[in-house]
Amino acid sequence: MPKMKSKRGAVKRFKFTASGKVKKWNQNTSHLSHNKTHKMIRHNRKARYLNPVMGKKMTALVSK
């Protein structure tokens, strides 16, 4: 039986904090910023946390 591999896309996109929360970065930040408001650009600089239900699913994808 081969090893279970983690989903590489999930590994690259999510980080896990020491308390078990799942941290993600925002979309809409890479290009075409002249169409976006300054408020949107400013708020998207910070990372966000997934809600606990989605965090549990992402933990399962990453920790195989």
N, CA, C and O atoms as a Maestro MAE file, in Angstrom:
{
 s_m_m2io_version
 :::
 2.0.0
}

f_m_ct {
 s_m_title
 :::
 protein
 m_atom[256] {
  # First column is atom index #
  i_m_mmod_type
  r_m_x_coord
  r_m_y_coord
  r_m_z_coord
  i_m_residue_number
  s_m_chain_name
  s_m_pdb_residue_name
  s_m_pdb_atom_name
  i_m_atomic_number
  :::
  1 25 0.845 -1.181 0.000 1 A "MET " " N  " 7
  2 3 0.000 0.000 0.000 1 A "MET " " CA " 6
  3 2 0.895 1.251 0.000 1 A "MET " " C  " 6
  4 15 1.744 1.387 0.881 1 A "MET " " O  " 8
  5 25 0.726 2.153 -0.953 2 A "PRO " " N  " 7
  6 3 1.575 3.350 -0.987 2 A "PRO " " CA " 6
  7 2 1.213 4.337 0.117 2 A "PRO " " C  " 6
  8 15 0.149 4.263 0.732 2 A "PRO " " O  " 8
  9 25 2.128 5.252 0.340 3 A "LYS " " N  " 7
  10 3 1.885 6.278 1.355 3 A "LYS " " CA " 6
  11 2 0.770 7.210 0.915 3 A "LYS " " C  " 6
  12 15 0.581 7.436 -0.280 3 A "LYS " " O  " 8
  13 25 0.039 7.746 1.864 4 A "MET " " N  " 7
  14 3 -0.969 8.762 1.569 4 A "MET " " CA " 6
  15 2 -0.264 10.103 1.454 4 A "MET " " C  " 6
  16 15 0.428 10.524 2.380 4 A "MET " " O  " 8
  17 25 -0.434 10.766 0.338 5 A "LYS " " N  " 7
  18 3 0.226 12.050 0.127 5 A "LYS " " CA " 6
  19 2 -0.720 13.190 0.445 5 A "LYS " " C  " 6
  20 15 -1.926 13.097 0.219 5 A "LYS " " O  " 8
  21 25 -0.162 14.262 0.970 6 A "SER " " N  " 7
  22 3 -0.978 15.437 1.240 6 A "SER " " CA " 6
  23 2 -1.228 16.185 -0.061 6 A "SER " " C  " 6
  24 15 -0.453 16.060 -1.010 6 A "SER " " O  " 8
  25 25 -2.306 16.963 -0.110 7 A "LYS " " N  " 7
  26 3 -2.622 17.757 -1.294 7 A "LYS " " CA " 6
  27 2 -1.651 18.924 -1.368 7 A "LYS " " C  " 6
  28 15 -1.652 19.789 -0.493 7 A "LYS " " O  " 8
  29 25 -0.830 18.953 -2.396 8 A "ARG " " N  " 7
  30 3 0.249 19.937 -2.467 8 A "ARG " " CA " 6
  31 2 -0.278 21.356 -2.597 8 A "ARG " " C  " 6
  32 15 0.344 22.289 -2.089 8 A "ARG " " O  " 8
  33 25 -1.407 21.539 -3.265 9 A "GLY " " N  " 7
  34 3 -1.988 22.875 -3.381 9 A "GLY " " CA " 6
  35 2 -2.412 23.417 -2.031 9 A "GLY " " C  " 6
  36 15 -2.254 24.608 -1.761 9 A "GLY " " O  " 8
  37 25 -2.949 22.554 -1.179 10 A "ALA " " N  " 7
  38 3 -3.367 22.971 0.154 10 A "ALA " " CA " 6
  39 2 -2.164 23.286 1.035 10 A "ALA " " C  " 6
  40 15 -2.201 24.217 1.840 10 A "ALA " " O  " 8
  41 25 -1.100 22.507 0.878 11 A "VAL " " N  " 7
  42 3 0.110 22.747 1.670 11 A "VAL " " CA " 6
  43 2 0.690 24.121 1.357 11 A "VAL " " C  " 6
  44 15 1.173 24.816 2.251 11 A "VAL " " O  " 8
  45 25 0.640 24.509 0.083 12 A "LYS " " N  " 7
  46 3 1.212 25.784 -0.328 12 A "LYS " " CA " 6
  47 2 0.357 26.972 0.087 12 A "LYS " " C  " 6
  48 15 0.882 28.071 0.270 12 A "LYS " " O  " 8
  49 25 -0.946 26.775 0.240 13 A "ARG " " N  " 7
  50 3 -1.848 27.902 0.479 13 A "ARG " " CA " 6
  51 2 -2.199 28.145 1.937 13 A "ARG " " C  " 6
  52 15 -2.634 29.243 2.284 13 A "ARG " " O  " 8
  53 25 -2.024 27.160 2.791 14 A "PHE " " N  " 7
  54 3 -2.454 27.282 4.182 14 A "PHE " " CA " 6
  55 2 -1.301 27.040 5.139 14 A "PHE " " C  " 6
  56 15 -0.430 26.206 4.892 14 A "PHE " " O  " 8
  57 25 -1.313 27.787 6.239 15 A "LYS " " N  " 7
  58 3 -0.353 27.580 7.320 15 A "LYS " " CA " 6
  59 2 -1.144 27.329 8.596 15 A "LYS " " C  " 6
  60 15 -2.288 27.766 8.727 15 A "LYS " " O  " 8
  61 25 -0.533 26.631 9.522 16 A "PHE " " N  " 7
  62 3 -1.203 26.298 10.769 16 A "PHE " " CA " 6
  63 2 -0.524 26.991 11.931 16 A "PHE " " C  " 6
  64 15 0.698 26.937 12.066 16 A "PHE " " O  " 8
  65 25 -1.315 27.644 12.771 17 A "THR " " N  " 7
  66 3 -0.764 28.332 13.930 17 A "THR " " CA " 6
  67 2 -0.558 27.334 15.062 17 A "THR " " C  " 6
  68 15 -1.001 26.188 14.986 17 A "THR " " O  " 8
  69 25 0.114 27.783 16.100 18 A "ALA " " N  " 7
  70 3 0.374 26.903 17.244 18 A "ALA " " CA " 6
  71 2 -0.910 26.521 17.967 18 A "ALA " " C  " 6
  72 15 -0.991 25.450 18.570 18 A "ALA " " O  " 8
  73 25 -1.911 27.391 17.910 19 A "SER " " N  " 7
  74 3 -3.174 27.089 18.588 19 A "SER " " CA " 6
  75 2 -4.099 26.228 17.738 19 A "SER " " C  " 6
  76 15 -5.184 25.862 18.189 19 A "SER " " O  " 8
  77 25 -3.686 25.897 16.513 20 A "GLY " " N  " 7
  78 3 -4.485 25.006 15.678 20 A "GLY " " CA " 6
  79 2 -5.348 25.707 14.648 20 A "GLY " " C  " 6
  80 15 -6.073 25.048 13.903 20 A "GLY " " O  " 8
  81 25 -5.287 27.025 14.591 21 A "LYS " " N  " 7
  82 3 -6.064 27.731 13.577 21 A "LYS " " CA " 6
  83 2 -5.386 27.596 12.218 21 A "LYS " " C  " 6
  84 15 -4.182 27.356 12.124 21 A "LYS " " O  " 8
  85 25 -6.192 27.758 11.166 22 A "VAL " " N  " 7
  86 3 -5.662 27.664 9.809 22 A "VAL " " CA " 6
  87 2 -5.641 29.062 9.215 22 A "VAL " " C  " 6
  88 15 -6.662 29.747 9.155 22 A "VAL " " O  " 8
  89 25 -4.451 29.471 8.775 23 A "LYS " " N  " 7
  90 3 -4.240 30.821 8.268 23 A "LYS " " CA " 6
  91 2 -4.195 30.784 6.751 23 A "LYS " " C  " 6
  92 15 -3.578 29.893 6.167 23 A "LYS " " O  " 8
  93 25 -4.849 31.752 6.107 24 A "LYS " " N  " 7
  94 3 -4.809 31.831 4.655 24 A "LYS " " CA " 6
  95 2 -4.578 33.266 4.228 24 A "LYS " " C  " 6
  96 15 -4.861 34.206 4.970 24 A "LYS " " O  " 8
  97 25 -4.059 33.418 3.020 25 A "TRP " " N  " 7
  98 3 -3.860 34.752 2.459 25 A "TRP " " CA " 6
  99 2 -4.966 35.042 1.481 25 A "TRP " " C  " 6
  100 15 -5.617 34.129 0.973 25 A "TRP " " O  " 8
  101 25 -5.177 36.308 1.217 26 A "ASN " " N  " 7
  102 3 -6.316 36.717 0.414 26 A "ASN " " CA " 6
  103 2 -6.047 36.618 -1.074 26 A "ASN " " C  " 6
  104 15 -4.911 36.744 -1.533 26 A "ASN " " O  " 8
  105 25 -7.119 36.390 -1.815 27 A "GLN " " N  " 7
  106 3 -7.039 36.433 -3.263 27 A "GLN " " CA " 6
  107 2 -7.175 37.886 -3.726 27 A "GLN " " C  " 6
  108 15 -7.346 38.782 -2.900 27 A "GLN " " O  " 8
  109 25 -7.103 38.119 -4.998 28 A "ASN " " N  " 7
  110 3 -7.254 39.448 -5.612 28 A "ASN " " CA " 6
  111 2 -6.119 40.397 -5.252 28 A "ASN " " C  " 6
  112 15 -6.349 41.600 -5.124 28 A "ASN " " O  " 8
  113 25 -4.906 39.893 -5.086 29 A "THR " " N  " 7
  114 3 -3.812 40.783 -4.712 29 A "THR " " CA " 6
  115 2 -2.668 40.800 -5.721 29 A "THR " " C  " 6
  116 15 -1.755 41.615 -5.590 29 A "THR " " O  " 8
  117 25 -2.691 39.926 -6.721 30 A "SER " " N  " 7
  118 3 -1.496 39.771 -7.545 30 A "SER " " CA " 6
  119 2 -1.393 40.776 -8.684 30 A "SER " " C  " 6
  120 15 -0.292 41.233 -8.992 30 A "SER " " O  " 8
  121 25 -2.502 41.131 -9.315 31 A "HIS " " N  " 7
  122 3 -2.417 42.045 -10.449 31 A "HIS " " CA " 6
  123 2 -3.761 42.748 -10.657 31 A "HIS " " C  " 6
  124 15 -4.730 42.473 -9.950 31 A "HIS " " O  " 8
  125 25 -3.808 43.643 -11.620 32 A "LEU " " N  " 7
  126 3 -4.998 44.450 -11.938 32 A "LEU " " CA " 6
  127 2 -5.453 45.286 -10.743 32 A "LEU " " C  " 6
  128 15 -6.652 45.447 -10.514 32 A "LEU " " O  " 8
  129 25 -4.511 45.807 -9.995 33 A "SER " " N  " 7
  130 3 -4.876 46.535 -8.789 33 A "SER " " CA " 6
  131 2 -5.447 47.915 -9.082 33 A "SER " " C  " 6
  132 15 -6.036 48.531 -8.194 33 A "SER " " O  " 8
  133 25 -5.289 48.414 -10.296 34 A "HIS " " N  " 7
  134 3 -5.844 49.739 -10.592 34 A "HIS " " CA " 6
  135 2 -7.370 49.716 -10.642 34 A "HIS " " C  " 6
  136 15 -8.007 50.766 -10.555 34 A "HIS " " O  " 8
  137 25 -7.963 48.525 -10.782 35 A "ASN " " N  " 7
  138 3 -9.418 48.404 -10.775 35 A "ASN " " CA " 6
  139 2 -9.989 48.230 -9.370 35 A "ASN " " C  " 6
  140 15 -11.206 48.263 -9.186 35 A "ASN " " O  " 8
  141 25 -9.120 48.046 -8.384 36 A "LYS " " N  " 7
  142 3 -9.579 47.773 -7.030 36 A "LYS " " CA " 6
  143 2 -9.479 49.033 -6.184 36 A "LYS " " C  " 6
  144 15 -8.635 49.895 -6.426 36 A "LYS " " O  " 8
  145 25 -10.347 49.126 -5.198 37 A "THR " " N  " 7
  146 3 -10.317 50.296 -4.328 37 A "THR " " CA " 6
  147 2 -9.119 50.216 -3.394 37 A "THR " " C  " 6
  148 15 -8.597 49.135 -3.124 37 A "THR " " O  " 8
  149 25 -8.689 51.380 -2.904 38 A "HIS " " N  " 7
  150 3 -7.567 51.404 -1.965 38 A "HIS " " CA " 6
  151 2 -7.919 50.661 -0.689 38 A "HIS " " C  " 6
  152 15 -7.055 50.034 -0.076 38 A "HIS " " O  " 8
  153 25 -9.159 50.726 -0.290 39 A "LYS " " N  " 7
  154 3 -9.603 50.020 0.903 39 A "LYS " " CA " 6
  155 2 -9.471 48.505 0.726 39 A "LYS " " C  " 6
  156 15 -9.029 47.802 1.635 39 A "LYS " " O  " 8
  157 25 -9.852 48.019 -0.434 40 A "MET " " N  " 7
  158 3 -9.754 46.587 -0.704 40 A "MET " " CA " 6
  159 2 -8.297 46.133 -0.714 40 A "MET " " C  " 6
  160 15 -7.966 45.086 -0.158 40 A "MET " " O  " 8
  161 25 -7.433 46.916 -1.342 41 A "ILE " " N  " 7
  162 3 -6.009 46.582 -1.388 41 A "ILE " " CA " 6
  163 2 -5.420 46.568 0.012 41 A "ILE " " C  " 6
  164 15 -4.640 45.680 0.355 41 A "ILE " " O  " 8
  165 25 -5.795 47.552 0.819 42 A "ARG " " N  " 7
  166 3 -5.276 47.672 2.183 42 A "ARG " " CA " 6
  167 2 -5.739 46.501 3.048 42 A "ARG " " C  " 6
  168 15 -4.947 45.925 3.795 42 A "ARG " " O  " 8
  169 25 -7.011 46.155 2.948 43 A "HIS " " N  " 7
  170 3 -7.542 45.076 3.782 43 A "HIS " " CA " 6
  171 2 -7.019 43.710 3.355 43 A "HIS " " C  " 6
  172 15 -6.943 42.792 4.172 43 A "HIS " " O  " 8
  173 25 -6.662 43.570 2.093 44 A "ASN " " N  " 7
  174 3 -6.173 42.280 1.617 44 A "ASN " " CA " 6
  175 2 -4.722 42.020 1.952 44 A "ASN " " C  " 6
  176 15 -4.222 40.927 1.684 44 A "ASN " " O  " 8
  177 25 -4.027 42.988 2.531 45 A "ARG " " N  " 7
  178 3 -2.631 42.753 2.917 45 A "ARG " " CA " 6
  179 2 -2.520 41.767 4.075 45 A "ARG " " C  " 6
  180 15 -1.558 41.003 4.157 45 A "ARG " " O  " 8
  181 25 -3.490 41.783 4.954 46 A "LYS " " N  " 7
  182 3 -3.448 40.910 6.122 46 A "LYS " " CA " 6
  183 2 -3.962 39.514 5.777 46 A "LYS " " C  " 6
  184 15 -4.802 39.346 4.892 46 A "LYS " " O  " 8
  185 25 -3.452 38.535 6.481 47 A "ALA " " N  " 7
  186 3 -3.949 37.175 6.329 47 A "ALA " " CA " 6
  187 2 -5.232 37.016 7.129 47 A "ALA " " C  " 6
  188 15 -5.528 37.815 8.018 47 A "ALA " " O  " 8
  189 25 -5.976 35.991 6.809 48 A "ARG " " N  " 7
  190 3 -7.217 35.706 7.520 48 A "ARG " " CA " 6
  191 2 -7.180 34.271 8.012 48 A "ARG " " C  " 6
  192 15 -6.322 33.483 7.613 48 A "ARG " " O  " 8
  193 25 -8.120 33.945 8.880 49 A "TYR " " N  " 7
  194 3 -8.227 32.594 9.417 49 A "TYR " " CA " 6
  195 2 -9.496 31.935 8.906 49 A "TYR " " C  " 6
  196 15 -10.541 32.572 8.774 49 A "TYR " " O  " 8
  197 25 -9.380 30.654 8.625 50 A "LEU " " N  " 7
  198 3 -10.561 29.907 8.206 50 A "LEU " " CA " 6
  199 2 -11.453 29.645 9.405 50 A "LEU " " C  " 6
  200 15 -10.983 29.598 10.542 50 A "LEU " " O  " 8
  201 25 -12.757 29.473 9.146 51 A "ASN " " N  " 7
  202 3 -13.645 29.109 10.245 51 A "ASN " " CA " 6
  203 2 -13.347 27.665 10.660 51 A "ASN " " C  " 6
  204 15 -12.747 26.915 9.889 51 A "ASN " " O  " 8
  205 25 -13.754 27.271 11.856 52 A "PRO " " N  " 7
  206 3 -13.349 25.958 12.387 52 A "PRO " " CA " 6
  207 2 -13.763 24.776 11.519 52 A "PRO " " C  " 6
  208 15 -13.031 23.790 11.446 52 A "PRO " " O  " 8
  209 25 -14.907 24.847 10.864 53 A "VAL " " N  " 7
  210 3 -15.364 23.725 10.043 53 A "VAL " " CA " 6
  211 2 -14.457 23.542 8.829 53 A "VAL " " C  " 6
  212 15 -14.022 22.429 8.534 53 A "VAL " " O  " 8
  213 25 -14.174 24.636 8.129 54 A "MET " " N  " 7
  214 3 -13.289 24.550 6.970 54 A "MET " " CA " 6
  215 2 -11.853 24.238 7.403 54 A "MET " " C  " 6
  216 15 -11.113 23.565 6.686 54 A "MET " " O  " 8
  217 25 -11.473 24.731 8.575 55 A "GLY " " N  " 7
  218 3 -10.138 24.446 9.086 55 A "GLY " " CA " 6
  219 2 -9.914 22.974 9.323 55 A "GLY " " C  " 6
  220 15 -8.825 22.452 9.083 55 A "GLY " " O  " 8
  221 25 -10.949 22.304 9.795 56 A "LYS " " N  " 7
  222 3 -10.860 20.870 10.028 56 A "LYS " " CA " 6
  223 2 -10.666 20.114 8.710 56 A "LYS " " C  " 6
  224 15 -9.897 19.156 8.638 56 A "LYS " " O  " 8
  225 25 -11.382 20.568 7.663 57 A "LYS " " N  " 7
  226 3 -11.260 19.932 6.351 57 A "LYS " " CA " 6
  227 2 -9.855 20.139 5.771 57 A "LYS " " C  " 6
  228 15 -9.272 19.219 5.197 57 A "LYS " " O  " 8
  229 25 -9.321 21.347 5.926 58 A "MET " " N  " 7
  230 3 -7.991 21.633 5.394 58 A "MET " " CA " 6
  231 2 -6.926 20.859 6.163 58 A "MET " " C  " 6
  232 15 -5.939 20.413 5.578 58 A "MET " " O  " 8
  233 25 -7.117 20.700 7.454 59 A "THR " " N  " 7
  234 3 -6.179 19.917 8.249 59 A "THR " " CA " 6
  235 2 -6.142 18.481 7.751 59 A "THR " " C  " 6
  236 15 -5.077 17.865 7.697 59 A "THR " " O  " 8
  237 25 -7.300 17.950 7.389 60 A "ALA " " N  " 7
  238 3 -7.348 16.582 6.878 60 A "ALA " " CA " 6
  239 2 -6.627 16.460 5.538 60 A "ALA " " C  " 6
  240 15 -5.983 15.445 5.274 60 A "ALA " " O  " 8
  241 25 -6.729 17.489 4.686 61 A "LEU " " N  " 7
  242 3 -6.065 17.447 3.383 61 A "LEU " " CA " 6
  243 2 -4.546 17.537 3.511 61 A "LEU " " C  " 6
  244 15 -3.808 16.898 2.760 61 A "LEU " " O  " 8
  245 25 -4.098 18.330 4.463 62 A "VAL " " N  " 7
  246 3 -2.665 18.594 4.580 62 A "VAL " " CA " 6
  247 2 -1.950 17.501 5.372 62 A "VAL " " C  " 6
  248 15 -0.791 17.205 5.082 62 A "VAL " " O  " 8
  249 25 -2.595 16.901 6.351 63 A "SER " " N  " 7
  250 3 -1.890 16.002 7.266 63 A "SER " " CA " 6
  251 2 -1.990 14.530 6.900 63 A "SER " " C  " 6
  252 15 -1.995 13.675 7.785 63 A "SER " " O  " 8
  253 25 -2.070 14.224 5.623 64 A "LYS " " N  " 7
  254 3 -2.118 12.807 5.232 64 A "LYS " " CA " 6
  255 2 -0.731 12.233 5.140 64 A "LYS " " C  " 6
  256 15 -0.569 11.055 4.824 64 A "LYS " " O  " 8
  :::
 }
 m_bond[255] {
  # First column is bond index #
  i_m_from
  i_m_to
  i_m_order
  :::
  1 1 2 1
  2 2 3 1
  3 3 4 2
  4 3 5 1
  5 5 6 1
  6 6 7 1
  7 7 8 2
  8 7 9 1
  9 9 10 1
  10 10 11 1
  11 11 12 2
  12 11 13 1
  13 13 14 1
  14 14 15 1
  15 15 16 2
  16 15 17 1
  17 17 18 1
  18 18 19 1
  19 19 20 2
  20 19 21 1
  21 21 22 1
  22 22 23 1
  23 23 24 2
  24 23 25 1
  25 25 26 1
  26 26 27 1
  27 27 28 2
  28 27 29 1
  29 29 30 1
  30 30 31 1
  31 31 32 2
  32 31 33 1
  33 33 34 1
  34 34 35 1
  35 35 36 2
  36 35 37 1
  37 37 38 1
  38 38 39 1
  39 39 40 2
  40 39 41 1
  41 41 42 1
  42 42 43 1
  43 43 44 2
  44 43 45 1
  45 45 46 1
  46 46 47 1
  47 47 48 2
  48 47 49 1
  49 49 50 1
  50 50 51 1
  51 51 52 2
  52 51 53 1
  53 53 54 1
  54 54 55 1
  55 55 56 2
  56 55 57 1
  57 57 58 1
  58 58 59 1
  59 59 60 2
  60 59 61 1
  61 61 62 1
  62 62 63 1
  63 63 64 2
  64 63 65 1
  65 65 66 1
  66 66 67 1
  67 67 68 2
  68 67 69 1
  69 69 70 1
  70 70 71 1
  71 71 72 2
  72 71 73 1
  73 73 74 1
  74 74 75 1
  75 75 76 2
  76 75 77 1
  77 77 78 1
  78 78 79 1
  79 79 80 2
  80 79 81 1
  81 81 82 1
  82 82 83 1
  83 83 84 2
  84 83 85 1
  85 85 86 1
  86 86 87 1
  87 87 88 2
  88 87 89 1
  89 89 90 1
  90 90 91 1
  91 91 92 2
  92 91 93 1
  93 93 94 1
  94 94 95 1
  95 95 96 2
  96 95 97 1
  97 97 98 1
  98 98 99 1
  99 99 100 2
  100 99 101 1
  101 101 102 1
  102 102 103 1
  103 103 104 2
  104 103 105 1
  105 105 106 1
  106 106 107 1
  107 107 108 2
  108 107 109 1
  109 109 110 1
  110 110 111 1
  111 111 112 2
  112 111 113 1
  113 113 114 1
  114 114 115 1
  115 115 116 2
  116 115 117 1
  117 117 118 1
  118 118 119 1
  119 119 120 2
  120 119 121 1
  121 121 122 1
  122 122 123 1
  123 123 124 2
  124 123 125 1
  125 125 126 1
  126 126 127 1
  127 127 128 2
  128 127 129 1
  129 129 130 1
  130 130 131 1
  131 131 132 2
  132 131 133 1
  133 133 134 1
  134 134 135 1
  135 135 136 2
  136 135 137 1
  137 137 138 1
  138 138 139 1
  139 139 140 2
  140 139 141 1
  141 141 142 1
  142 142 143 1
  143 143 144 2
  144 143 145 1
  145 145 146 1
  146 146 147 1
  147 147 148 2
  148 147 149 1
  149 149 150 1
  150 150 151 1
  151 151 152 2
  152 151 153 1
  153 153 154 1
  154 154 155 1
  155 155 156 2
  156 155 157 1
  157 157 158 1
  158 158 159 1
  159 159 160 2
  160 159 161 1
  161 161 162 1
  162 162 163 1
  163 163 164 2
  164 163 165 1
  165 165 166 1
  166 166 167 1
  167 167 168 2
  168 167 169 1
  169 169 170 1
  170 170 171 1
  171 171 172 2
  172 171 173 1
  173 173 174 1
  174 174 175 1
  175 175 176 2
  176 175 177 1
  177 177 178 1
  178 178 179 1
  179 179 180 2
  180 179 181 1
  181 181 182 1
  182 182 183 1
  183 183 184 2
  184 183 185 1
  185 185 186 1
  186 186 187 1
  187 187 188 2
  188 187 189 1
  189 189 190 1
  190 190 191 1
  191 191 192 2
  192 191 193 1
  193 193 194 1
  194 194 195 1
  195 195 196 2
  196 195 197 1
  197 197 198 1
  198 198 199 1
  199 199 200 2
  200 199 201 1
  201 201 202 1
  202 202 203 1
  203 203 204 2
  204 203 205 1
  205 205 206 1
  206 206 207 1
  207 207 208 2
  208 207 209 1
  209 209 210 1
  210 210 211 1
  211 211 212 2
  212 211 213 1
  213 213 214 1
  214 214 215 1
  215 215 216 2
  216 215 217 1
  217 217 218 1
  218 218 219 1
  219 219 220 2
  220 219 221 1
  221 221 222 1
  222 222 223 1
  223 223 224 2
  224 223 225 1
  225 225 226 1
  226 226 227 1
  227 227 228 2
  228 227 229 1
  229 229 230 1
  230 230 231 1
  231 231 232 2
  232 231 233 1
  233 233 234 1
  234 234 235 1
  235 235 236 2
  236 235 237 1
  237 237 238 1
  238 238 239 1
  239 239 240 2
  240 239 241 1
  241 241 242 1
  242 242 243 1
  243 243 244 2
  244 243 245 1
  245 245 246 1
  246 246 247 1
  247 247 248 2
  248 247 249 1
  249 249 250 1
  250 250 251 1
  251 251 252 2
  252 251 253 1
  253 253 254 1
  254 254 255 1
  255 255 256 2
  :::
 }
}
